Amino acid sequence: MMGILRTGLAAAALCTLGAGGALASTIDFTDVGSYTAGAGSATGTVDGIGWTLTPSGGSLTYTKYDGTSAPVGSLAFENDGVGIGDDEVDYRSESLTLTFASSVLLSGLNFLDLFGFESVRVLADGNFLTEVAATAGALDNSQGGYVAAALQAIQVTTLTFMAGPHNDLGPLGFGNPDFALAGVTVSPVPLPAGGLLLLSALGGLVIARRRKTAV
């Protein structure tokens, strides 16, 4: 009886561990170790899930962080993040595509060099997801046009980033609409309830079998 009780408790523990949601992690593109400038693409892993960043319109690039201060508790800010060609992702001719090896839950985006009327258009799996615009705080040059956008977790495999049509001086101003990709926050997709129950049952069976073998 005691052995059955212990087996049940162990299975319940497995279920509890599986049900706990994984913490979100951020791919920090302001960290110089996140990718290689001048490359045709960049690769890495986040929470054990592989990702590939592919530019359209040129090679990956970055410039030293332009601001004189950074928001507390944010990214490394060793550089401005990912750009293409000169230093940023320009309107119409350039875009970035981030592809994950398996689906993830997207919960946050970070951009730099986003001023005035500039914005970033984000596609998820080829469909329009959101447009992140410069904020009043981003007009402060000390923080390099930093914008952080929190999102309700959405399951995605591919993200595409493009500059909106308006520049930092307004719709009729001068300059190129552009931005730098600073960070993407994701977490693994949780197992469905049925999968958790199955894993818990299998875990209980394994424990029971080991105890029987030991006896």
Backbone as a chain_set.jsonl record, in Angstrom:
{"seq": "MMGILRTGLAAAALCTLGAGGALASTIDFTDVGSYTAGAGSATGTVDGIGWTLTPSGGSLTYTKYDGTSAPVGSLAFENDGVGIGDDEVDYRSESLTLTFASSVLLSGLNFLDLFGFESVRVLADGNFLTEVAATAGALDNSQGGYVAAALQAIQVTTLTFMAGPHNDLGPLGFGNPDFALAGVTVSPVPLPAGGLLLLSALGGLVIARRRKTAV", "coords": {"N": [[0.83, -1.204, 0.0], [1.899, 1.236, 0.868], [3.876, 1.503, -1.05], [2.376, 1.886, -3.399], [1.167, 4.308, -2.762], [3.388, 5.999, -2.64], [4.21, 5.849, -5.275], [2.029, 7.067, -6.554], [2.256, 9.665, -5.509], [4.709, 10.428, -6.611], [4.079, 10.433, -9.323], [2.214, 12.47, -9.343], [3.869, 14.579, -8.701], [5.456, 14.714, -10.978], [3.513, 15.534, -12.808], [2.896, 18.061, -11.814], [5.311, 19.397, -12.197], [5.438, 19.343, -14.991], [3.219, 20.864, -15.663], [3.873, 23.403, -14.914], [4.484, 26.586, -16.251], [7.016, 27.498, -18.601], [9.638, 29.838, -18.08], [9.934, 32.986, -19.74], [12.386, 33.882, -22.196], [14.867, 36.138, -23.504], [16.131, 36.877, -26.682], [18.922, 38.605, -27.094], [19.767, 40.986, -29.142], [21.319, 43.208, -28.913], [23.558, 42.471, -27.699], [26.844, 41.837, -28.418], [27.589, 39.258, -28.879], [25.48, 37.921, -29.996], [25.185, 37.616, -32.742], [26.936, 37.695, -35.926], [28.379, 40.437, -37.446], [27.973, 41.463, -40.854], [27.336, 39.022, -41.845], [25.507, 36.521, -43.771], [23.429, 35.368, -42.466], [22.235, 34.634, -39.131], [22.554, 32.431, -36.333], [21.268, 30.664, -33.458], [20.308, 29.576, -30.132], [17.421, 29.434, -28.01], [16.187, 28.704, -24.942], [16.68, 26.044, -25.618], [15.622, 25.841, -28.146], [16.233, 26.135, -31.535], [17.128, 29.014, -33.545], [17.03, 31.088, -36.487], [18.224, 33.965, -38.033], [17.523, 35.871, -40.783], [18.531, 38.181, -43.215], [17.011, 40.422, -45.62], [17.893, 42.087, -48.493], [20.486, 42.793, -47.965], [23.491, 42.378, -45.942], [23.807, 41.331, -42.486], [24.292, 43.778, -39.942], [25.607, 46.171, -37.525], [25.797, 49.017, -35.33], [27.734, 50.795, -32.894], [26.145, 51.291, -29.749], [24.043, 54.069, -29.741], [22.982, 55.699, -27.763], [23.3, 57.536, -24.617], [22.566, 56.572, -22.229], [20.848, 53.766, -20.729], [17.702, 52.083, -20.4], [16.8, 50.907, -17.157], [17.447, 47.575, -16.206], [17.182, 46.399, -18.709], [18.274, 45.464, -21.985], [21.616, 44.437, -23.078], [22.81, 46.532, -24.504], [25.209, 46.887, -25.878], [25.478, 47.29, -28.522], [23.453, 48.722, -31.174], [21.723, 46.734, -31.872], [20.368, 44.569, -34.439], [20.918, 45.477, -37.793], [20.781, 46.186, -41.338], [23.032, 46.22, -44.027], [23.933, 49.439, -44.123], [23.447, 50.426, -41.329], [20.938, 50.092, -40.185], [17.538, 48.767, -40.483], [16.003, 49.483, -43.377], [13.147, 51.15, -44.857], [10.975, 49.533, -47.209], [13.12, 48.368, -48.926], [14.477, 46.561, -47.296], [14.403, 43.878, -44.868], [13.94, 41.777, -41.949], [13.947, 38.356, -41.065], [12.997, 36.116, -38.635], [13.315, 32.853, -37.78], [12.113, 30.032, -36.087], [13.033, 26.772, -34.878], [10.987, 25.246, -33.91], [7.582, 25.848, -32.863], [7.052, 28.751, -30.817], [6.118, 30.76, -27.949], [5.467, 34.03, -28.365], [6.147, 36.957, -26.569], [7.239, 39.473, -26.234], [8.846, 42.39, -27.69], [11.706, 44.27, -28.73], [13.093, 47.344, -29.768], [15.488, 49.586, -31.283], [16.741, 52.891, -32.203], [14.384, 54.078, -33.048], [12.45, 56.625, -33.751], [10.342, 59.575, -33.378], [7.957, 59.564, -35.856], [8.413, 57.052, -36.719], [8.042, 53.475, -37.219], [7.655, 49.906, -36.675], [6.704, 47.204, -38.603], [5.281, 44.112, -37.967], [5.2, 40.776, -38.929], [3.665, 37.647, -38.36], [4.252, 34.385, -39.036], [3.747, 35.013, -41.707], [1.486, 36.593, -41.641], [-0.006, 39.759, -40.834], [0.823, 41.023, -37.69], [1.323, 43.098, -35.719], [1.956, 46.635, -35.315], [4.595, 48.41, -34.2], [5.153, 51.434, -32.747], [7.2, 54.395, -32.464], [7.675, 55.914, -29.275], [6.861, 58.569, -26.925], [8.89, 58.582, -25.034], [10.915, 57.507, -26.537], [11.877, 59.585, -27.986], [13.892, 60.68, -26.631], [17.18, 61.112, -26.983], [19.142, 60.089, -25.355], [18.528, 57.5, -24.725], [18.634, 56.235, -27.11], [16.418, 55.903, -28.872], [14.811, 53.805, -27.876], [12.371, 51.248, -27.741], [10.079, 49.207, -26.134], [7.873, 46.54, -26.473], [5.236, 44.887, -25.04], [3.525, 41.847, -25.493], [0.464, 39.961, -25.75], [0.839, 36.61, -25.174], [1.547, 34.809, -28.076], [1.426, 32.103, -30.329], [4.019, 31.329, -32.499], [6.056, 30.653, -35.415], [7.608, 31.863, -37.321], [8.877, 35.148, -37.663], [8.655, 38.326, -39.185], [10.224, 41.405, -39.779], [9.677, 44.741, -40.675], [10.29, 48.121, -41.713], [8.067, 50.836, -41.035], [6.282, 53.288, -43.115], [6.843, 55.988, -42.451], [9.128, 58.582, -41.475], [11.563, 59.774, -38.98], [11.104, 62.477, -38.847], [8.549, 63.031, -39.433], [5.634, 62.5, -41.605], [6.122, 64.001, -43.955], [8.734, 64.661, -43.842], [12.391, 64.569, -43.945], [14.922, 62.042, -44.531], [15.362, 58.481, -43.842], [12.886, 56.047, -43.149], [13.49, 53.808, -40.593], [14.927, 51.212, -38.442], [16.376, 49.362, -35.671], [16.635, 45.986, -34.769], [16.345, 44.944, -31.534], [15.686, 43.046, -29.511], [13.996, 39.912, -28.835], [11.446, 38.32, -27.125], [10.609, 35.169, -25.973], [8.989, 32.015, -25.162], [8.955, 28.445, -24.539], [6.383, 26.413, -26.07], [3.818, 25.242, -24.039], [3.198, 21.82, -23.069], [0.237, 20.123, -24.139], [-2.687, 19.448, -22.065], [-3.418, 16.731, -22.191], [-1.023, 15.551, -22.982], [0.546, 16.068, -20.753], [-0.727, 14.513, -18.812], [-0.292, 11.972, -19.885], [2.513, 11.791, -19.805], [2.848, 11.921, -17.047], [1.551, 9.565, -16.258], [3.184, 7.642, -17.516], [5.547, 8.178, -16.178], [4.821, 7.361, -13.61], [4.433, 4.62, -14.056], [7.023, 3.804, -14.737], [8.385, 4.286, -12.346], [6.992, 2.537, -10.648], [7.623, 0.068, -11.858], [10.383, -0.028, -11.432], [10.46, -0.228, -8.662], [9.216, -2.706, -8.316], [11.037, -4.381, -9.569], [13.197, -4.037, -7.924], [12.307, -5.255, -5.623]], "CA": [[0.0, 0.0, 0.0], [2.786, 2.387, 0.952], [4.558, 1.641, -2.332], [1.429, 2.472, -4.35], [0.99, 5.707, -2.381], [4.581, 6.738, -3.057], [4.169, 5.924, -6.742], [1.049, 8.088, -6.909], [2.821, 10.975, -5.189], [5.756, 10.725, -7.59], [3.413, 10.77, -10.578], [1.627, 13.806, -9.16], [4.965, 15.546, -8.763], [5.8, 14.861, -12.388], [2.45, 16.312, -13.437], [3.039, 19.442, -11.37], [6.465, 19.968, -12.883], [5.116, 19.534, -16.391], [2.199, 21.886, -15.828], [4.421, 24.733, -14.669], [4.877, 27.249, -17.485], [8.42, 27.865, -18.705], [9.893, 31.267, -18.04], [10.298, 33.567, -21.034], [13.787, 34.273, -22.38], [15.028, 37.144, -24.55], [17.287, 36.874, -27.584], [19.421, 39.973, -26.96], [20.543, 41.34, -30.324], [22.251, 44.298, -28.603], [24.746, 41.793, -27.196], [27.679, 41.582, -29.597], [27.75, 37.83, -29.08], [24.257, 37.316, -30.518], [25.303, 37.335, -34.166], [28.16, 38.215, -36.521], [28.136, 41.489, -38.43], [28.412, 41.153, -42.199], [26.972, 37.647, -42.204], [24.281, 36.347, -44.527], [22.393, 34.975, -41.513], [22.742, 34.364, -37.789], [21.857, 31.315, -35.7], [21.453, 30.53, -32.025], [19.259, 28.826, -29.454], [16.771, 30.058, -26.868], [15.483, 27.639, -24.222], [16.866, 24.793, -26.331], [14.99, 25.904, -29.467], [17.098, 26.825, -32.479], [16.571, 30.11, -34.336], [17.856, 31.611, -37.574], [17.864, 35.322, -38.44], [17.915, 36.041, -42.18], [18.243, 39.516, -43.744], [16.664, 40.593, -47.029], [18.343, 43.395, -48.956], [21.879, 43.035, -47.609], [24.048, 41.551, -44.881], [23.588, 41.811, -41.13], [25.261, 44.745, -39.462], [25.208, 46.905, -36.338], [26.696, 50.096, -34.939], [27.843, 50.951, -31.452], [24.956, 51.884, -29.154], [24.09, 55.521, -29.935], [22.515, 56.429, -26.606], [24.237, 57.79, -23.52], [22.068, 55.829, -21.074], [19.953, 52.675, -21.108], [16.671, 51.807, -19.406], [17.237, 49.974, -16.127], [16.953, 46.21, -16.308], [16.864, 46.034, -20.086], [19.236, 44.672, -22.726], [23.027, 44.743, -22.837], [23.091, 47.824, -25.13], [26.58, 46.991, -26.372], [25.299, 47.907, -29.827], [22.065, 49.101, -31.414], [20.951, 45.598, -32.345], [20.602, 44.148, -35.817], [20.512, 46.259, -38.942], [21.164, 45.598, -42.624], [23.766, 47.129, -44.906], [24.63, 50.533, -43.461], [23.387, 50.15, -39.895], [19.575, 49.837, -39.73], [16.646, 48.132, -41.446], [15.333, 50.587, -44.065], [11.812, 50.948, -45.408], [10.768, 48.971, -48.549], [14.154, 47.534, -49.542], [15.12, 45.65, -46.36], [13.582, 43.265, -43.824], [14.568, 40.704, -41.193], [13.058, 37.236, -40.776], [13.473, 35.263, -37.548], [12.639, 31.566, -37.897], [12.405, 29.109, -34.991], [12.996, 25.365, -35.273], [9.649, 24.798, -33.546], [6.752, 26.964, -32.423], [7.323, 29.364, -29.523], [5.158, 31.778, -27.552], [6.05, 35.364, -28.423], [5.546, 37.828, -25.556], [7.827, 40.801, -26.168], [9.738, 42.856, -28.756], [12.497, 45.45, -28.38], [13.696, 48.013, -30.926], [16.272, 50.799, -31.059], [16.776, 53.828, -33.331], [12.994, 54.259, -33.469], [12.156, 57.981, -33.298], [9.291, 60.369, -34.011], [6.834, 58.879, -36.493], [8.851, 55.751, -37.223], [7.381, 52.293, -36.66], [8.076, 48.605, -37.191], [5.593, 46.31, -38.912], [5.669, 42.751, -37.602], [4.381, 39.684, -39.463], [3.826, 36.359, -37.691], [3.926, 33.31, -39.983], [3.274, 35.605, -42.952], [0.296, 37.419, -41.436], [0.242, 40.961, -40.047], [0.606, 40.833, -36.264], [1.22, 44.363, -35.018], [2.865, 47.705, -35.72], [5.161, 49.022, -32.997], [5.518, 52.806, -33.085], [8.034, 55.144, -31.537], [6.927, 56.518, -28.18], [7.393, 59.855, -26.462], [10.16, 58.327, -24.379], [11.932, 57.178, -27.534], [12.412, 60.821, -28.546], [15.043, 61.026, -25.811], [18.358, 60.532, -27.625], [20.005, 59.417, -24.393], [18.194, 56.084, -24.734], [18.815, 55.693, -28.454], [15.182, 55.508, -29.543], [14.462, 52.465, -27.398], [10.948, 50.954, -27.574], [9.784, 47.834, -25.732], [6.454, 46.237, -26.651], [4.779, 43.636, -24.431], [2.44, 41.264, -26.277], [-0.204, 38.792, -25.204], [1.565, 35.48, -25.753], [0.981, 34.256, -29.302], [2.258, 31.028, -30.85], [4.572, 31.659, -33.815], [7.257, 29.946, -35.864], [8.392, 32.819, -38.111], [8.582, 36.573, -37.494], [9.294, 39.195, -40.164], [10.233, 42.795, -39.309], [9.86, 45.724, -41.739], [10.078, 49.492, -41.276], [6.876, 51.523, -41.505], [6.568, 54.245, -44.19], [7.103, 57.361, -42.019], [10.441, 58.716, -40.856], [11.616, 60.395, -37.664], [10.742, 63.896, -38.923], [7.145, 63.147, -39.805], [5.292, 61.939, -42.917], [6.642, 64.793, -45.066], [10.085, 65.08, -43.497], [13.527, 63.998, -44.665], [15.507, 60.887, -43.873], [14.806, 57.177, -44.174], [12.245, 55.29, -42.071], [14.314, 52.641, -40.304], [14.967, 50.764, -37.054], [17.269, 48.247, -35.378], [16.007, 44.945, -33.949], [17.141, 44.849, -30.313], [15.443, 41.836, -28.74], [12.746, 39.171, -29.017], [11.205, 37.515, -25.934], [9.766, 34.008, -26.27], [9.05, 30.874, -24.248], [8.498, 27.217, -25.196], [4.947, 26.151, -26.043], [3.561, 24.202, -23.031], [2.564, 20.592, -23.516], [-1.205, 20.098, -23.878], [-3.059, 18.731, -20.846], [-3.369, 15.302, -22.446], [0.369, 15.142, -22.987], [1.024, 16.08, -19.378], [-1.269, 13.34, -18.129], [0.386, 10.793, -20.417], [3.864, 11.77, -19.244], [2.729, 11.606, -15.634], [1.228, 8.136, -16.148], [4.388, 6.9, -17.879], [6.49, 8.335, -15.075], [4.371, 6.502, -12.521], [4.685, 3.228, -14.428], [8.471, 3.563, -14.651], [8.74, 4.211, -10.923], [6.414, 1.291, -10.112], [8.394, -1.057, -12.398], [11.686, -0.072, -10.752], [10.248, -0.727, -7.31], [8.918, -4.13, -8.404], [12.28, -5.046, -9.917], [14.062, -3.994, -6.742], [11.8, -6.242, -4.674]], "C": [[0.863, 1.252, 0.0], [3.499, 2.615, -0.374], [3.663, 2.279, -3.368], [1.244, 3.951, -4.069], [2.178, 6.537, -2.842], [4.623, 6.901, -4.569], [3.202, 7.002, -7.198], [1.57, 9.477, -6.648], [3.894, 11.374, -6.189], [5.147, 11.134, -8.918], [2.8, 12.161, -10.493], [2.696, 14.876, -9.245], [5.385, 15.789, -10.2], [4.782, 15.73, -13.1], [2.576, 17.781, -13.086], [4.198, 20.128, -12.072], [6.153, 20.263, -14.332], [4.151, 20.667, -16.61], [2.74, 23.284, -15.628], [4.892, 25.362, -15.966], [6.345, 27.635, -17.475], [8.567, 29.383, -18.694], [10.315, 31.759, -19.411], [11.765, 33.969, -21.038], [13.887, 35.239, -23.555], [16.287, 36.901, -25.368], [17.76, 38.325, -27.647], [20.32, 40.323, -28.139], [21.416, 42.571, -30.095], [23.544, 43.751, -28.009], [25.601, 41.401, -28.4], [27.891, 40.095, -29.857], [26.55, 37.158, -29.702], [24.361, 36.938, -31.986], [26.593, 37.957, -34.678], [27.831, 39.249, -37.587], [28.694, 41.083, -39.79], [28.051, 39.767, -42.664], [25.675, 37.608, -43.002], [23.121, 35.912, -43.658], [23.054, 34.781, -40.16], [21.927, 33.23, -37.198], [22.151, 31.305, -34.202], [20.368, 29.658, -31.452], [18.686, 29.656, -28.318], [15.917, 28.985, -26.209], [15.532, 26.32, -24.985], [16.245, 24.746, -27.714], [15.876, 26.716, -30.406], [16.378, 27.955, -33.2], [17.572, 30.536, -35.392], [17.332, 32.983, -37.96], [18.417, 35.569, -39.837], [17.565, 37.445, -42.658], [17.827, 39.472, -45.204], [17.078, 41.997, -47.44], [19.775, 43.717, -48.597], [22.332, 42.094, -46.524], [23.749, 42.158, -43.517], [24.679, 42.799, -40.722], [24.767, 45.359, -38.166], [26.179, 48.062, -36.132], [26.74, 50.15, -33.421], [26.588, 51.651, -30.925], [25.062, 53.405, -29.154], [23.702, 56.313, -28.693], [23.599, 56.651, -25.566], [23.779, 57.124, -22.231], [21.105, 54.765, -21.567], [18.903, 52.486, -20.025], [17.141, 50.738, -18.417], [16.622, 48.603, -16.357], [16.621, 45.755, -17.71], [17.996, 45.226, -20.713], [20.669, 45.11, -22.443], [23.42, 46.114, -23.377], [24.577, 47.995, -25.459], [26.587, 47.521, -27.802], [23.819, 48.206, -30.008], [21.181, 47.934, -31.822], [21.229, 45.338, -33.808], [20.082, 45.164, -36.815], [20.919, 45.525, -40.2], [21.934, 46.639, -43.422], [24.507, 48.208, -44.15], [24.622, 50.355, -41.945], [21.995, 49.812, -39.395], [18.764, 49.152, -40.832], [15.792, 49.225, -42.078], [13.984, 50.17, -44.648], [11.882, 50.443, -46.85], [11.843, 47.987, -48.985], [14.731, 46.481, -48.61], [14.116, 45.089, -45.349], [14.398, 42.183, -43.137], [13.531, 39.613, -40.939], [13.711, 36.338, -39.734], [12.647, 33.984, -37.557], [13.084, 30.645, -36.77], [12.258, 27.669, -35.471], [11.662, 24.72, -34.912], [8.882, 25.987, -32.994], [7.15, 27.443, -31.03], [6.176, 30.317, -29.194], [5.871, 33.118, -27.499], [5.361, 36.267, -27.406], [6.154, 39.222, -25.498], [8.762, 41.097, -27.323], [10.463, 44.105, -28.279], [13.146, 46.022, -29.634], [14.511, 49.219, -30.466], [16.256, 51.64, -32.332], [15.381, 54.042, -33.914], [12.503, 55.587, -32.893], [10.917, 58.549, -33.99], [8.12, 59.565, -34.525], [7.205, 57.488, -36.998], [8.106, 54.612, -36.53], [7.977, 51.034, -37.283], [6.837, 47.75, -37.406], [6.068, 44.877, -38.727], [4.676, 41.758, -38.193], [4.689, 38.416, -38.671], [3.343, 35.273, -38.633], [3.258, 33.863, -41.238], [2.062, 36.496, -42.827], [0.62, 38.62, -40.549], [-0.115, 40.707, -38.581], [0.391, 42.156, -35.542], [2.161, 45.38, -35.65], [3.309, 48.42, -34.461], [5.697, 50.388, -33.359], [6.445, 53.399, -32.038], [7.142, 55.788, -30.479], [7.559, 57.838, -27.781], [8.754, 59.671, -25.804], [11.278, 58.055, -25.366], [12.509, 58.42, -28.189], [13.639, 61.284, -27.777], [16.275, 60.336, -26.391], [19.247, 59.781, -26.65], [19.743, 57.915, -24.363], [18.129, 55.51, -26.148], [17.56, 55.262, -29.174], [14.729, 54.122, -29.169], [12.958, 52.342, -27.194], [10.802, 49.478, -27.216], [8.286, 47.619, -25.831], [6.144, 44.888, -26.017], [3.562, 43.137, -25.2], [1.757, 40.156, -25.485], [0.371, 37.582, -25.927], [0.838, 34.891, -26.957], [1.952, 33.221, -29.855], [2.701, 31.352, -32.266], [5.738, 30.729, -34.129], [8.184, 30.899, -36.606], [7.922, 34.243, -37.85], [9.334, 37.365, -38.556], [9.129, 40.644, -39.709], [10.538, 43.731, -40.475], [9.602, 47.118, -41.175], [8.775, 50.036, -41.835], [7.254, 52.637, -42.464], [6.973, 55.648, -43.744], [8.426, 57.465, -41.268], [10.382, 59.505, -39.553], [11.265, 61.88, -37.664], [9.287, 64.089, -39.321], [6.904, 62.641, -41.208], [5.888, 62.694, -44.096], [8.089, 65.224, -44.82], [11.142, 64.402, -44.345], [14.091, 62.82, -43.874], [14.789, 59.611, -44.251], [14.102, 56.562, -42.976], [13.055, 54.028, -41.811], [14.292, 52.326, -38.821], [16.061, 49.717, -36.91], [16.536, 47.264, -34.468], [16.88, 44.686, -32.733], [16.917, 43.558, -29.534], [14.089, 41.225, -29.026], [12.587, 38.235, -27.823], [10.203, 36.403, -26.238], [9.878, 32.991, -25.142], [8.568, 29.637, -24.99], [6.977, 27.081, -25.099], [4.693, 25.031, -25.04], [2.942, 22.96, -23.665], [1.066, 20.673, -23.252], [-1.517, 19.235, -22.664], [-2.984, 17.219, -21.028], [-1.952, 14.767, -22.419], [0.948, 15.093, -21.587], [0.546, 14.843, -18.619], [-0.563, 12.068, -18.58], [1.786, 10.669, -19.834], [3.834, 11.39, -17.769], [2.461, 10.119, -15.429], [2.448, 7.284, -16.456], [5.421, 6.979, -16.77], [6.131, 7.453, -13.906], [4.648, 5.04, -12.797], [6.161, 2.882, -14.311], [8.888, 3.4, -13.206], [8.238, 2.905, -10.318], [7.218, 0.084, -10.571], [9.74, -1.178, -11.702], [11.542, -0.625, -9.354], [9.984, -2.236, -7.319], [10.179, -4.92, -8.686], [13.193, -5.128, -8.694], [13.645, -5.019, -5.715], [12.174, -7.654, -5.142]], "O": [[0.616, 2.199, -0.746], [3.708, 3.755, -0.787], [4.117, 3.122, -4.141], [1.17, 4.762, -4.992], [2.011, 7.637, -3.368], [5.017, 7.948, -5.083], [3.504, 7.766, -8.116], [1.364, 10.381, -7.458], [3.978, 12.54, -6.574], [5.626, 12.063, -9.569], [2.857, 12.934, -11.449], [2.465, 15.954, -9.793], [5.64, 16.925, -10.598], [5.152, 16.577, -13.913], [2.391, 18.649, -13.939], [4.095, 21.281, -12.49], [6.549, 21.303, -14.858], [4.232, 21.366, -17.62], [2.151, 24.252, -16.108], [5.635, 24.729, -16.716], [6.865, 28.057, -16.442], [7.73, 30.109, -19.23], [10.977, 31.039, -20.159], [12.318, 34.35, -20.006], [13.089, 35.17, -24.49], [17.376, 36.739, -24.816], [17.066, 39.179, -28.198], [21.505, 39.993, -28.135], [22.18, 42.95, -30.983], [24.514, 44.49, -27.839], [25.127, 40.707, -29.3], [28.329, 39.715, -30.943], [26.574, 35.948, -29.923], [23.678, 36.014, -32.427], [27.271, 38.672, -33.94], [27.086, 38.965, -38.525], [29.744, 40.445, -39.878], [28.42, 39.368, -43.769], [24.855, 38.523, -42.93], [21.962, 36.059, -44.046], [24.28, 34.765, -40.053], [20.748, 33.075, -37.517], [23.149, 31.861, -33.744], [19.588, 29.061, -32.194], [19.384, 30.484, -27.732], [15.025, 28.421, -26.842], [14.558, 25.568, -25.003], [16.328, 23.721, -28.392], [16.226, 27.857, -30.102], [15.174, 27.88, -33.441], [18.783, 30.376, -35.233], [16.134, 33.151, -38.19], [19.626, 35.49, -40.056], [16.416, 37.867, -42.524], [18.247, 38.583, -45.944], [16.671, 42.98, -46.821], [20.246, 44.815, -48.895], [21.646, 41.121, -46.211], [23.472, 43.352, -43.406], [25.838, 42.663, -41.113], [23.638, 45.103, -37.747], [27.267, 48.071, -36.708], [25.865, 49.603, -32.749], [26.034, 52.517, -31.602], [26.029, 53.97, -28.644], [24.057, 57.486, -28.58], [24.668, 56.043, -25.618], [24.516, 57.109, -21.246], [20.601, 54.846, -22.687], [19.187, 52.706, -18.848], [17.805, 49.777, -18.805], [15.435, 48.48, -16.662], [15.849, 44.812, -17.884], [18.609, 44.395, -20.044], [20.905, 46.035, -21.666], [24.263, 46.793, -22.789], [25.132, 49.088, -25.34], [27.565, 48.123, -28.246], [23.02, 47.971, -29.102], [19.996, 48.13, -32.093], [22.215, 45.83, -34.357], [18.956, 45.649, -36.702], [21.353, 44.375, -40.142], [21.535, 47.802, -43.485], [25.577, 47.959, -43.595], [25.676, 50.154, -41.341], [21.86, 49.293, -38.286], [19.234, 48.98, -41.957], [14.956, 49.829, -41.406], [13.729, 48.991, -44.894], [12.741, 50.87, -47.621], [11.515, 46.868, -49.38], [15.419, 45.576, -49.081], [13.119, 45.73, -45.018], [15.414, 41.726, -43.662], [12.375, 39.908, -40.635], [14.83, 35.86, -39.922], [11.431, 34.019, -37.367], [14.28, 30.49, -36.521], [11.457, 27.381, -36.36], [11.253, 23.747, -35.547], [9.474, 27.022, -32.689], [7.534, 26.647, -30.173], [5.362, 30.639, -30.058], [6.771, 33.319, -26.684], [4.132, 36.341, -27.375], [5.639, 40.081, -24.782], [9.394, 40.196, -27.874], [9.911, 44.902, -27.52], [13.681, 45.283, -30.46], [14.259, 49.794, -29.407], [15.826, 51.185, -33.391], [15.22, 54.171, -35.128], [12.18, 55.677, -31.709], [10.502, 58.069, -35.045], [7.378, 58.958, -33.752], [6.39, 56.823, -37.637], [7.608, 54.76, -35.414], [8.702, 51.091, -38.276], [6.018, 47.59, -36.5], [7.108, 44.476, -39.25], [3.467, 41.875, -37.989], [5.846, 38.147, -38.35], [2.166, 35.235, -38.993], [2.323, 33.264, -41.769], [1.642, 37.101, -43.813], [1.425, 38.514, -39.624], [-1.209, 40.237, -38.27], [-0.602, 42.325, -34.834], [3.05, 45.025, -36.424], [2.485, 48.976, -33.735], [6.601, 50.5, -34.187], [6.471, 52.967, -30.885], [6.001, 56.157, -30.753], [8.65, 58.184, -28.236], [9.658, 60.487, -25.984], [12.445, 58.33, -25.086], [13.524, 58.334, -28.879], [14.349, 62.185, -28.224], [16.402, 59.115, -26.303], [20.029, 58.925, -27.063], [20.633, 57.139, -24.017], [17.618, 54.408, -26.347], [17.606, 54.354, -30.003], [14.312, 53.344, -30.026], [12.334, 53.198, -26.565], [11.331, 48.607, -27.906], [7.509, 48.43, -25.327], [6.715, 43.868, -26.403], [2.666, 43.918, -25.523], [2.382, 39.494, -24.656], [0.387, 37.54, -27.157], [-0.333, 34.521, -26.871], [3.164, 33.439, -29.851], [1.872, 31.618, -33.136], [6.322, 30.108, -33.241], [9.406, 30.763, -36.534], [6.722, 34.515, -37.818], [10.512, 37.111, -38.804], [8.043, 41.06, -39.307], [11.529, 43.548, -41.182], [8.79, 47.281, -40.265], [8.411, 49.74, -42.973], [8.442, 52.918, -42.623], [7.41, 56.439, -44.579], [8.803, 56.561, -40.522], [9.304, 59.863, -39.078], [11.141, 62.483, -36.599], [8.85, 65.222, -39.524], [7.858, 62.374, -41.939], [6.138, 62.094, -45.14], [8.603, 66.08, -45.54], [10.832, 63.744, -45.338], [13.773, 62.632, -42.7], [13.74, 59.642, -44.896], [14.665, 56.551, -41.881], [13.281, 53.248, -42.736], [13.714, 53.071, -38.029], [16.608, 49.24, -37.905], [15.89, 47.673, -33.504], [18.026, 44.257, -32.87], [17.86, 43.023, -28.951], [13.148, 41.92, -29.41], [13.484, 37.443, -27.533], [9.092, 36.663, -26.7], [10.75, 33.094, -24.279], [7.842, 29.76, -25.976], [6.363, 27.577, -24.155], [5.29, 23.962, -25.166], [2.246, 23.049, -24.676], [0.656, 21.236, -22.237], [-0.712, 18.389, -22.274], [-2.54, 16.504, -20.13], [-1.696, 13.677, -21.906], [1.734, 14.205, -21.258], [1.307, 14.213, -17.886], [-0.269, 11.19, -17.768], [2.202, 9.587, -19.419], [4.682, 10.634, -17.295], [3.052, 9.485, -14.556], [2.725, 6.315, -15.75], [6.088, 5.995, -16.453], [7.005, 6.861, -13.273], [5.047, 4.297, -11.901], [6.515, 1.8, -13.843], [9.65, 2.494, -12.869], [8.956, 2.243, -9.57], [7.477, -0.825, -9.783], [10.196, -2.283, -11.41], [12.384, -1.397, -8.896], [10.462, -2.96, -6.446], [10.384, -5.995, -8.124], [13.862, -6.134, -8.458], [14.481, -5.592, -5.017], [11.837, -8.634, -4.477]]}, "num_chains": 1, "name": "protein.A"}
